[in-house]
Amino acid sequence: MSEVFQKVQEVVSNHLQVDAGQVKMEALIVDELGADSLDQTEIAMQLEDHFGVQIPEEKLESNSIKTVGDLVAAIEEELKQKAQ
C-alpha cells in the first residue's frame, strides 16, 4: 500500500466519517462514500497541504476524479512533477 493511498484513506475516512475499510482504490467518492462537492474540495485541500502539491482545479471541477484511486493518481502525478 502506497504512502499516498494510506494518507488519502485516512483523510477521506476521517472527513466523511466512514470506516477506513470502505475507502478502497475503486470506491466512488460521491456515490459510495457520500461526499458532496464541498467535501471533495475540503479533502483535496487537506491532501494538498499534507503533500505540498496543488491538484489542478480543472481536475476537481471536471469530475475527472471520481474514485479514491483517481485522487491518489492525481496526487502522485503532482508529486512526480514537483520532484522534477
N, C-alpha and C positions, 0 to 999 in steps of 0.2 A: 504494500500500500504506500503510495507516494505521500510525501510530506504535505504537498499541496492539497491532495484529497483529504487527508486527515484534518487539516485546518478548515477546509470548506465544510466537511461533515460536522465538525464542532460548531462552527458559526451558524450554519443552517439549522442544525438541531436546536441550539440554544435560542436562536432568534424566533423560530417558528414553533418552539416548544413541542417538538416531535422526537420520538425515540431515535437515537443515532443509527440504529439498525435499519430504519426506514430510508435513511439518506444514502442511497446507493448511486453508483455512477449513472444508471439508466433511469433513475427516478425523475419524473417530471416535476419541476419546481412549483408550478402553479397547480396543475391538475391533480397531482398525487400528494404533494406536501402542503398545499393550501396557501401558498404565498400570493399576495396581490402585488401590484406594481410598486407600491411604497416599500413593501417587504423586500422586493428584489433590489431596489435602489439602496436600501439600508444595508443589506447583506453585501452588496458589491462594495459599498463604501468601507465597511469593516475589513473586507478582504484586501482592498486596495491599500488601506492604512497598514495592515499587517505585513503585506509583501512589498510595499513601496512601489507599486505599479499603478497605472491608470488603465482601466478597461475602457476601450473606446465607446463613447455614448451611442454611436450608431449600432454597435453590437447589442447594447442593452435595450435600446428603443425599437430595434427592428425585430425583436423576439427571436434572434438567431441563437440566443442562449435559452434553451427550453429545459434541458436536463442538468443534473448535477455535473455530469461528465462534460457538457458544453462549457459550464462555468470553470471547471478545472482546466480544460483545454485553453480557454481564453486567458486565464492567469498564467499558465505555463508558457503560452506564446509571448505574453508581455514580459515575463521573466527572461526568456531567451533573448528578446530584442534589447532588453536593458543590459544584459551581460555582454553584448557585442560592442 
